[in-house]
Amino acid sequence: MKKLFAVFVALFLFGSLGVAASQAQQASPAAQPEQRFNIPYGPDPAQKLDLCLPPVAGTQRPAVIMIHGGYWTMGQKNAYEPLCKGAASQGMVAATIDYRLADGSEHHRWPAQLVDAQLAVRWLRSHAAEFGVNPQHICVLGDSAGAHLAIFLAVLNRTFPGDYANEIPSVSSSVACAVDNFGPGDLTADNFWPPMQQLFGVEGRSPAQERDASPLFLVGPTTAPIMIAHGRQDKAVNVDQSVQLYDRLKRAGVPTRLVLLNGGHSFEGLSPQEVYKVLQSELDFIKNPRAVTAGKS
């Protein structure tokens, strides 16, 4: 995640978006996005988010929740701070979340991570009027393990059962779209082995638990639009994971796009300008997910 964070910093320092935002901020400090830190979205100490609000007041704005990766066992929400501010500078309400990290303890085992991500969606939807959010236009974006959670949020049309599933119970956990950056969709595959002891509390492989934690098998016609980006040389999450997800989404008639990159995991091997182009296209997708045209590029 440190490498990904550095890429985001470079992106918004040297990308055209960052240059324009920097010039605007120098001309008018009030034009900077507003940031609010460590807001509880649930009762657990791990359930905190940072919020980035557009510099101009508005209503019915799209929103995006950003979910960090780290093998479900590490990482922090501040990895997405530059992209959070970049999204807010384009008129979106953005949030970056922490969630319970798998550490082998029962309270932090799967599906704790998914339960937390869905609770963050319900929290933001319940505060839609306060932050000028269109409650029907909340999307998610994640990388690696965070992308796995983002896919799950897109395929589920219900609140997943868990210890905090009854928090904010009258609000939907659904999302309008998801961005999947090199995430695993099939934990049963031979090309991916999740951290069994920490995530599931068992030693050795558990096919039933792996399948239950694989959003690929839940794809259907009600799945929200998903944009996917993956490096062909990814050695952490095999690119076949994204190709299979894309093919299944297409067969189900779900709006989707797959961007294949000449690099590795966490955008490794790509220039800041190349990463900027991908992430900008993802922000554009979040603004208008139904406009995506299925295809690989």
C-alpha positions as CSV (number, residue, x, y, z in Angstrom):
1,M,0.0,0.0,0.0
2,K,2.9,2.4,0.5
3,K,3.8,2.0,-3.1
4,L,0.2,2.7,-4.1
5,F,0.0,5.7,-1.9
6,A,3.2,7.1,-3.5
7,V,1.7,6.7,-6.9
8,F,-1.4,8.6,-5.9
9,V,0.7,11.4,-4.5
10,A,2.6,11.6,-7.8
11,L,-0.7,11.4,-9.7
12,F,-2.2,14.4,-8.1
13,L,1.1,16.4,-8.0
14,F,2.0,15.8,-11.7
15,G,-1.3,14.8,-13.4
16,S,-3.2,17.5,-15.2
17,L,-6.0,17.3,-12.6
18,G,-3.4,18.0,-9.8
19,V,-1.9,20.9,-11.7
20,A,-5.3,22.5,-12.2
21,A,-6.3,21.9,-8.6
22,S,-3.0,23.3,-7.3
23,Q,-3.4,26.5,-9.4
24,A,-7.0,26.9,-8.2
25,Q,-6.0,26.5,-4.6
26,Q,-3.2,29.1,-4.9
27,A,-5.6,31.5,-6.4
28,S,-8.3,30.8,-3.7
29,P,-7.6,28.8,-0.6
30,A,-11.3,28.4,0.0
31,A,-11.5,26.3,-3.2
32,Q,-9.8,23.4,-1.5
33,P,-11.9,20.3,-0.7
34,E,-12.9,20.2,3.0
35,Q,-11.5,17.2,4.9
36,R,-13.0,15.6,8.1
37,F,-11.0,12.9,9.8
38,N,-11.7,9.9,11.9
39,I,-15.5,10.0,11.8
40,P,-17.1,6.9,13.4
41,Y,-19.4,5.1,11.1
42,G,-20.1,2.3,13.6
43,P,-19.6,1.4,17.2
44,D,-16.3,-0.6,16.7
45,P,-13.0,1.3,17.2
46,A,-11.9,0.2,13.7
47,Q,-15.0,1.7,12.0
48,K,-13.7,5.1,11.2
49,L,-13.7,7.1,7.9
50,D,-12.2,10.3,6.5
51,L,-14.5,12.5,4.4
52,C,-13.6,14.8,1.5
53,L,-16.2,17.3,0.6
54,P,-16.3,19.4,-2.6
55,P,-15.3,23.0,-2.2
56,V,-18.6,24.2,-3.6
57,A,-21.9,23.4,-1.9
58,G,-24.3,21.2,-3.8
59,T,-27.0,18.6,-3.6
60,Q,-27.6,15.2,-5.2
61,R,-23.9,14.7,-5.8
62,P,-22.4,11.3,-6.6
63,A,-20.4,9.8,-3.8
64,V,-17.6,7.2,-3.6
65,I,-16.3,5.1,-0.7
66,M,-12.7,4.1,-1.1
67,I,-11.5,0.8,0.5
68,H,-7.8,0.2,1.0
69,G,-6.1,-3.2,0.2
70,G,-3.5,-5.1,2.2
71,Y,-4.5,-8.8,2.1
72,W,-7.3,-8.0,4.6
73,T,-4.7,-7.9,7.3
74,M,-3.0,-4.5,7.0
75,G,-3.4,-1.0,5.5
76,Q,-5.0,2.3,6.5
77,K,-7.6,4.6,5.0
78,N,-5.1,7.5,4.6
79,A,-3.6,5.6,1.6
80,Y,-6.4,7.0,-0.4
81,E,-6.2,10.6,0.9
82,P,-4.9,12.1,-2.4
83,L,-7.5,10.3,-4.5
84,C,-10.2,11.3,-2.0
85,K,-9.3,15.0,-2.4
86,G,-9.0,14.6,-6.2
87,A,-12.6,13.1,-6.3
88,A,-13.9,15.9,-4.2
89,S,-12.3,18.5,-6.4
90,Q,-14.4,17.1,-9.2
91,G,-17.6,17.5,-7.4
92,M,-17.9,14.1,-5.7
93,V,-18.3,13.4,-2.0
94,A,-15.6,10.9,-1.1
95,A,-14.8,8.8,1.9
96,T,-11.9,6.6,2.8
97,I,-12.6,3.9,5.4
98,D,-10.8,1.8,7.9
99,Y,-12.3,-1.6,8.7
100,R,-11.6,-4.5,11.0
101,L,-8.4,-6.2,9.8
102,A,-8.1,-10.0,10.0
103,D,-5.7,-10.9,12.8
104,G,-6.9,-14.4,13.7
105,S,-9.3,-13.1,16.5
106,E,-12.9,-14.3,16.1
107,H,-14.3,-10.8,16.1
108,H,-12.1,-9.9,13.1
109,R,-12.7,-13.0,11.0
110,W,-14.5,-13.0,7.7
111,P,-17.1,-11.6,7.0
112,A,-16.1,-8.7,9.4
113,Q,-14.5,-6.8,6.6
114,L,-17.5,-7.0,4.4
115,V,-19.9,-6.2,7.2
116,D,-17.9,-3.0,8.0
117,A,-17.8,-1.9,4.3
118,Q,-21.6,-2.3,4.0
119,L,-22.1,-0.4,7.3
120,A,-20.0,2.5,5.8
121,V,-22.3,2.6,2.8
122,R,-25.4,2.7,5.1
123,W,-23.8,5.4,7.2
124,L,-23.1,7.6,4.2
125,R,-26.5,7.0,2.8
126,S,-28.1,7.9,6.1
127,H,-26.2,11.2,6.0
128,A,-26.9,11.9,2.4
129,A,-28.9,15.1,3.0
130,E,-26.2,16.5,5.4
131,F,-23.4,16.1,2.8
132,G,-25.4,16.8,-0.4
133,V,-25.2,13.2,-1.6
134,N,-27.6,11.5,-4.0
135,P,-28.5,8.5,-1.9
136,Q,-29.0,6.4,-5.1
137,H,-25.6,7.3,-6.4
138,I,-23.1,5.9,-3.9
139,C,-20.3,3.9,-5.5
140,V,-17.2,2.1,-4.1
141,L,-13.6,1.9,-5.2
142,G,-11.0,-0.5,-3.9
143,D,-7.6,-2.0,-4.6
144,S,-6.6,-5.7,-4.1
145,A,-8.4,-6.9,-0.9
146,G,-10.3,-3.6,-0.9
147,A,-11.4,-4.3,-4.5
148,H,-12.6,-7.8,-3.4
149,L,-14.9,-6.0,-0.9
150,A,-15.9,-3.5,-3.6
151,I,-17.0,-6.4,-5.9
152,F,-19.0,-7.9,-3.1
153,L,-20.8,-4.6,-2.5
154,A,-21.7,-4.5,-6.1
155,V,-23.0,-8.1,-6.3
156,L,-25.0,-8.1,-3.1
157,N,-28.6,-6.8,-3.1
158,R,-29.0,-7.4,0.6
159,T,-27.2,-6.6,3.8
160,F,-24.8,-9.5,4.6
161,P,-25.4,-11.1,8.0
162,G,-22.9,-10.3,10.7
163,D,-22.3,-8.7,14.1
164,Y,-23.0,-5.1,13.0
165,A,-25.5,-5.9,10.3
166,N,-28.3,-4.5,12.5
167,E,-26.6,-1.1,12.7
168,I,-28.7,1.5,10.7
169,P,-31.0,-1.4,9.7
170,S,-33.6,0.7,7.8
171,V,-31.0,1.9,5.2
172,S,-29.9,0.0,2.1
173,S,-26.4,-1.4,1.8
174,S,-26.6,-1.4,-2.0
175,V,-24.2,0.6,-4.3
176,A,-24.6,2.2,-7.7
177,C,-21.3,1.0,-9.1
178,A,-17.9,-0.4,-8.1
179,V,-14.3,0.0,-9.3
180,D,-12.1,-3.1,-8.9
181,N,-8.4,-2.4,-9.1
182,F,-6.6,-5.8,-9.3
183,G,-8.9,-7.5,-6.8
184,P,-9.5,-11.3,-6.3
185,G,-13.0,-12.4,-7.1
186,D,-12.5,-16.1,-6.7
187,L,-10.8,-17.2,-3.5
188,T,-11.2,-20.8,-4.5
189,A,-8.9,-20.5,-7.5
190,D,-5.5,-22.2,-7.5
191,N,-3.9,-18.9,-8.5
192,F,-4.9,-17.2,-5.2
193,W,-4.6,-18.4,-1.6
194,P,-6.1,-16.1,1.1
195,P,-4.6,-15.9,4.6
196,M,-6.7,-18.8,6.0
197,Q,-5.7,-18.6,9.7
198,Q,-6.2,-14.9,10.0
199,L,-9.2,-14.5,7.7
200,F,-11.1,-17.7,8.5
201,G,-9.5,-19.0,11.6
202,V,-8.5,-22.3,10.1
203,E,-5.3,-23.9,8.9
204,G,-5.1,-25.3,5.4
205,R,-7.5,-24.6,2.7
206,S,-11.3,-24.5,3.3
207,P,-13.1,-24.8,0.0
208,A,-16.5,-24.0,1.5
209,Q,-15.3,-20.8,3.2
210,E,-13.3,-19.7,0.2
211,R,-16.4,-20.1,-2.0
212,D,-18.6,-18.2,0.5
213,A,-16.1,-15.4,0.4
214,S,-15.9,-15.3,-3.4
215,P,-18.1,-12.6,-5.0
216,L,-17.6,-14.0,-8.5
217,F,-20.2,-16.7,-7.8
218,L,-22.8,-14.1,-6.9
219,V,-22.7,-12.1,-10.1
220,G,-26.2,-11.8,-11.6
221,P,-28.4,-9.4,-13.6
222,T,-28.9,-7.2,-10.5
223,T,-25.2,-6.7,-10.0
224,A,-24.2,-3.0,-10.1
225,P,-21.9,-1.8,-13.0
226,I,-18.2,-2.7,-12.4
227,M,-15.1,-1.2,-13.9
228,I,-12.0,-3.4,-13.6
229,A,-8.3,-2.5,-14.0
230,H,-5.6,-5.2,-13.8
231,G,-1.9,-5.6,-14.7
232,R,-1.0,-8.4,-17.0
233,Q,2.2,-9.0,-15.0
234,D,0.5,-9.0,-11.6
235,K,2.2,-11.6,-9.4
236,A,0.0,-11.0,-6.3
237,V,-3.4,-11.4,-7.9
238,N,-3.4,-13.2,-11.2
239,V,-5.0,-11.2,-14.0
240,D,-7.2,-14.3,-14.8
241,Q,-9.2,-13.3,-11.7
242,S,-10.3,-10.1,-13.5
243,V,-10.8,-11.7,-16.9
244,Q,-13.1,-14.3,-15.4
245,L,-15.1,-11.6,-13.5
246,Y,-15.4,-9.5,-16.7
247,D,-16.6,-12.5,-18.7
248,R,-19.2,-13.4,-16.1
249,L,-20.4,-9.8,-15.8
250,K,-20.8,-9.7,-19.6
251,R,-22.8,-12.9,-19.7
252,A,-25.1,-11.5,-17.0
253,G,-25.7,-8.3,-18.9
254,V,-24.0,-6.1,-16.3
255,P,-22.4,-2.9,-17.6
256,T,-18.7,-3.5,-17.3
257,R,-15.3,-2.5,-18.7
258,L,-11.9,-4.2,-18.3
259,V,-8.7,-2.2,-18.6
260,L,-5.6,-4.5,-19.0
261,L,-2.4,-2.7,-18.0
262,N,1.2,-3.5,-18.9
263,G,2.3,-3.6,-15.3
264,G,2.1,-5.5,-12.0
265,H,0.2,-5.2,-8.7
266,S,-0.6,-1.8,-7.3
267,F,0.1,-0.2,-10.7
268,E,3.7,-1.4,-10.5
269,G,5.7,-0.5,-13.6
270,L,3.3,2.2,-14.8
271,S,4.3,5.9,-15.0
272,P,2.3,8.4,-12.9
273,Q,0.8,9.7,-16.2
274,E,-0.5,6.2,-17.0
275,V,-1.9,5.7,-13.5
276,Y,-3.5,9.1,-13.7
277,K,-5.3,8.2,-17.0
278,V,-6.7,5.0,-15.5
279,L,-7.8,6.6,-12.2
280,Q,-9.4,9.6,-14.1
281,S,-11.3,7.1,-16.2
282,E,-12.5,5.4,-13.0
283,L,-13.7,8.7,-11.5
284,D,-15.5,9.4,-14.8
285,F,-17.1,6.0,-14.6
286,I,-18.3,6.7,-11.0
287,K,-19.9,9.9,-12.2
288,N,-21.9,8.0,-14.9
289,P,-21.6,4.3,-14.4
290,R,-24.5,3.3,-16.7
291,A,-22.7,5.0,-19.7
292,V,-19.9,2.4,-19.6
293,T,-19.5,0.4,-22.8
294,A,-18.5,-3.2,-22.3
295,G,-15.1,-4.0,-23.7
296,K,-11.5,-4.8,-22.9
297,S,-8.7,-2.3,-23.5
